[in-house]
Each structure stands twice: as structure tokens, then as C-alpha cells.
Amino acid sequence: MSLNLYTPAGGLYGTHVTWEDIEEDMQRELDTVASFGPNKTAKDIGDN
């Protein structure tokens, strides 16, 4: 099976983006070791 952007994945909202990806990017860009912690949530801003 080939992986591509059209293949559902195990990340946020079925994407290939994970909490770990976001956390690592933010830590690198903001030069911090802060983390989201166990109670993190995500909200689809398209939901009403």
C-alpha cells in the first residue's frame, strides 16, 4: 500500500499530522521544551 495525502492516516482528524509533529515543530520554532500534556484537545474550527 502506498502512502499519500489521499490515504486516511492515524493522525489528527484522520490526517498524517500527529500531536508529536505539532509539538516538535512548536518546540523547535519557539526554542522551548514545553509540551501539551495529557489533556490536550483539538477542535475542527469548521464544526458549528
KEDOZA-36068 format. One record per residue: x, y, z of N, C-alpha, C, O in turn; residue in three letters; residue number from 0. Coordinates in Angstrom, 2 decimals. Layout:
% KEDOZA-36068
+---------+---------+---------+---------+---------+---------+---------+---------+---------+---------+---------+---------+-----+-----+
|    n.px |    n.py |    n.pz |   ca.px |   ca.py |   ca.pz |    c.px |    c.py |    c.pz |    o.px |    o.py |    o.pz | res |   n |
+---------+---------+---------+---------+---------+---------+---------+---------+---------+---------+---------+---------+-----+-----+
|       X |       Y |       Z |       X |       Y |       Z |       X |       Y |       Z |       X |       Y |       Z | ALA | NUM |
...
+---------+---------+---------+---------+---------+---------+---------+---------+---------+---------+---------+---------+-----+-----+
***
This chain:
% KEDOZA-36068
+---------+---------+---------+---------+---------+---------+---------+---------+---------+---------+---------+---------+-----+-----+
|    n.px |    n.py |    n.pz |   ca.px |   ca.py |   ca.pz |    c.px |    c.py |    c.pz |    o.px |    o.py |    o.pz | res |   n |
+---------+---------+---------+---------+---------+---------+---------+---------+---------+---------+---------+---------+-----+-----+
|    0.84 |   -1.18 |    0.00 |    0.00 |    0.00 |    0.00 |    0.89 |    1.24 |    0.00 |    1.81 |    1.35 |    0.81 | MET |   0 |
|    0.61 |    2.16 |   -0.90 |    1.40 |    3.39 |   -0.95 |    0.76 |    4.45 |   -0.06 |   -0.46 |    4.55 |    0.02 | SER |   1 |
|    1.60 |    5.24 |    0.59 |    1.11 |    6.32 |    1.43 |    1.08 |    7.61 |    0.63 |    2.05 |    7.94 |   -0.05 | LEU |   2 |
|    0.00 |    8.32 |    0.72 |   -0.10 |    9.62 |    0.08 |   -1.12 |   10.46 |    0.84 |   -1.73 |    9.97 |    1.79 | ASN |   3 |
|   -1.29 |   11.69 |    0.44 |   -2.19 |   12.59 |    1.16 |   -3.66 |   12.19 |    1.05 |   -4.49 |   12.68 |    1.82 | LEU |   4 |
|   -3.98 |   11.32 |    0.11 |   -5.36 |   10.89 |   -0.06 |   -5.69 |    9.64 |    0.75 |   -6.85 |    9.23 |    0.81 | TYR |   5 |
|   -4.68 |    9.05 |    1.39 |   -4.86 |    7.86 |    2.20 |   -5.13 |    8.27 |    3.65 |   -4.30 |    8.95 |    4.24 | THR |   6 |
|   -6.27 |    7.88 |    4.24 |   -6.53 |    8.21 |    5.64 |   -5.40 |    7.69 |    6.53 |   -4.82 |    6.63 |    6.26 | PRO |   7 |
|   -5.09 |    8.43 |    7.57 |   -3.98 |    8.06 |    8.45 |   -4.42 |    8.13 |    9.91 |   -5.58 |    8.44 |   10.20 | ALA |   8 |
|   -3.51 |    7.85 |   10.81 |   -3.82 |    7.80 |   12.23 |   -3.59 |    9.08 |   12.99 |   -3.60 |    9.08 |   14.22 | GLY |   9 |
|   -3.38 |   10.18 |   12.29 |   -3.15 |   11.46 |   12.95 |   -4.44 |   12.19 |   13.28 |   -5.52 |   11.60 |   13.28 | GLY |  10 |
|   -4.31 |   13.47 |   13.57 |   -5.46 |   14.29 |   13.92 |   -6.48 |   14.33 |   12.79 |   -6.13 |   14.60 |   11.64 | LEU |  11 |
|   -7.72 |   14.05 |   13.13 |   -8.82 |   14.06 |   12.16 |   -8.54 |   13.20 |   10.93 |   -8.96 |   13.55 |    9.82 | TYR |  12 |
|   -7.84 |   12.09 |   11.13 |   -7.56 |   11.17 |   10.04 |   -6.48 |   11.62 |    9.08 |   -6.34 |   11.07 |    8.00 | GLY |  13 |
|   -5.70 |   12.64 |    9.49 |   -4.63 |   13.15 |    8.63 |   -3.31 |   12.46 |    8.97 |   -3.27 |   11.56 |    9.81 | THR |  14 |
|   -2.26 |   12.88 |    8.33 |   -0.92 |   12.38 |    8.61 |   -0.20 |   13.24 |    9.65 |    0.96 |   12.99 |    9.96 | HIS |  15 |
|   -0.86 |   14.25 |   10.19 |   -0.29 |   15.15 |   11.19 |   -0.65 |   14.65 |   12.57 |   -1.82 |   14.46 |   12.89 | VAL |  16 |
|    0.38 |   14.43 |   13.40 |    0.17 |   13.92 |   14.76 |    0.45 |   15.01 |   15.79 |    1.04 |   16.04 |   15.47 | THR |  17 |
|    0.00 |   14.77 |   17.02 |    0.34 |   15.69 |   18.11 |    1.85 |   15.82 |   18.25 |    2.37 |   16.90 |   18.52 | TRP |  18 |
|    2.56 |   14.71 |   18.06 |    4.01 |   14.74 |   18.18 |    4.62 |   15.66 |   17.12 |    5.55 |   16.41 |   17.42 | GLU |  19 |
|    4.11 |   15.61 |   15.90 |    4.59 |   16.51 |   14.84 |    4.43 |   17.97 |   15.25 |    5.36 |   18.76 |   15.14 | ASP |  20 |
|    3.25 |   18.31 |   15.72 |    2.96 |   19.70 |   16.09 |    3.81 |   20.13 |   17.27 |    4.38 |   21.22 |   17.27 | ILE |  21 |
|    3.91 |   19.26 |   18.27 |    4.69 |   19.59 |   19.46 |    6.17 |   19.78 |   19.12 |    6.79 |   20.73 |   19.59 | GLU |  22 |
|    6.73 |   18.91 |   18.31 |    8.14 |   19.03 |   17.91 |    8.39 |   20.31 |   17.13 |    9.38 |   21.00 |   17.36 | GLU |  23 |
|    7.49 |   20.64 |   16.20 |    7.64 |   21.87 |   15.42 |    7.56 |   23.11 |   16.32 |    8.37 |   24.02 |   16.17 | ASP |  24 |
|    6.60 |   23.14 |   17.24 |    6.47 |   24.29 |   18.13 |    7.68 |   24.41 |   19.05 |    8.16 |   25.52 |   19.29 | MET |  25 |
|    8.17 |   23.30 |   19.57 |    9.34 |   23.34 |   20.44 |   10.55 |   23.87 |   19.70 |   11.31 |   24.68 |   20.24 | GLN |  26 |
|   10.73 |   23.43 |   18.47 |   11.86 |   23.90 |   17.67 |   11.72 |   25.39 |   17.34 |   12.66 |   26.16 |   17.55 | ARG |  27 |
|   10.58 |   25.79 |   16.84 |   10.38 |   27.18 |   16.41 |   10.35 |   28.17 |   17.57 |   10.79 |   29.31 |   17.42 | GLU |  28 |
|    9.84 |   27.75 |   18.72 |    9.74 |   28.64 |   19.87 |   10.89 |   28.45 |   20.85 |   10.93 |   29.09 |   21.90 | LEU |  29 |
|   11.83 |   27.56 |   20.51 |   13.01 |   27.27 |   21.35 |   12.59 |   26.98 |   22.79 |   13.02 |   27.66 |   23.73 | ASP |  30 |
|   11.74 |   25.98 |   22.95 |   11.22 |   25.62 |   24.27 |   11.16 |   24.11 |   24.41 |   11.24 |   23.37 |   23.42 | THR |  31 |
|   11.03 |   23.65 |   25.64 |   10.83 |   22.23 |   25.89 |    9.41 |   21.98 |   26.43 |    9.08 |   20.87 |   26.83 | VAL |  32 |
|    8.59 |   23.03 |   26.42 |    7.21 |   22.90 |   26.89 |    6.46 |   21.87 |   26.05 |    6.73 |   21.70 |   24.86 | ALA |  33 |
|    5.51 |   21.19 |   26.68 |    4.72 |   20.19 |   25.96 |    3.24 |   20.44 |   26.22 |    2.88 |   21.19 |   27.13 | SER |  34 |
|    2.38 |   19.81 |   25.42 |    0.95 |   19.99 |   25.54 |    0.37 |   19.30 |   26.77 |   -0.60 |   19.79 |   27.35 | PHE |  35 |
|    0.93 |   18.18 |   27.17 |    0.41 |   17.45 |   28.32 |   -0.71 |   16.49 |   27.93 |   -1.11 |   16.44 |   26.77 | GLY |  36 |
|   -1.21 |   15.73 |   28.90 |   -2.16 |   14.66 |   28.61 |   -3.59 |   15.12 |   28.31 |   -4.37 |   14.35 |   27.76 | PRO |  37 |
|   -3.95 |   16.35 |   28.65 |   -5.34 |   16.81 |   28.49 |   -5.55 |   17.66 |   27.25 |   -6.49 |   18.46 |   27.20 | ASN |  38 |
|   -4.71 |   17.51 |   26.25 |   -4.83 |   18.32 |   25.03 |   -6.06 |   17.89 |   24.24 |   -6.48 |   16.74 |   24.28 | LYS |  39 |
|   -6.63 |   18.85 |   23.52 |   -7.77 |   18.58 |   22.66 |   -7.60 |   19.35 |   21.36 |   -6.84 |   20.32 |   21.29 | THR |  40 |
|   -8.31 |   18.91 |   20.36 |   -8.32 |   19.61 |   19.08 |   -9.77 |   19.84 |   18.69 |  -10.63 |   19.01 |   18.98 | ALA |  41 |
|  -10.03 |   20.95 |   18.05 |  -11.38 |   21.27 |   17.60 |  -11.32 |   21.65 |   16.14 |  -10.53 |   22.51 |   15.75 | LYS |  42 |
|  -12.14 |   21.03 |   15.34 |  -12.26 |   21.39 |   13.93 |  -13.01 |   22.71 |   13.88 |  -14.20 |   22.75 |   14.20 | ASP |  43 |
|  -12.34 |   23.79 |   13.48 |  -12.98 |   25.10 |   13.51 |  -14.06 |   25.23 |   12.44 |  -14.78 |   26.23 |   12.39 | ILE |  44 |
|  -14.19 |   24.22 |   11.60 |  -15.26 |   24.19 |   10.62 |  -16.55 |   23.63 |   11.20 |  -17.62 |   23.74 |   10.59 | GLY |  45 |
|  -16.46 |   23.01 |   12.40 |  -17.65 |   22.48 |   13.08 |  -18.44 |   23.62 |   13.70 |  -17.85 |   24.54 |   14.27 | ASP |  46 |
|  -19.73 |   23.58 |   13.59 |  -20.57 |   24.61 |   14.23 |  -21.36 |   24.05 |   15.36 |  -22.11 |   24.77 |   16.01 | ASN |  47 |
+---------+---------+---------+---------+---------+---------+---------+---------+---------+---------+---------+---------+-----+-----+
***
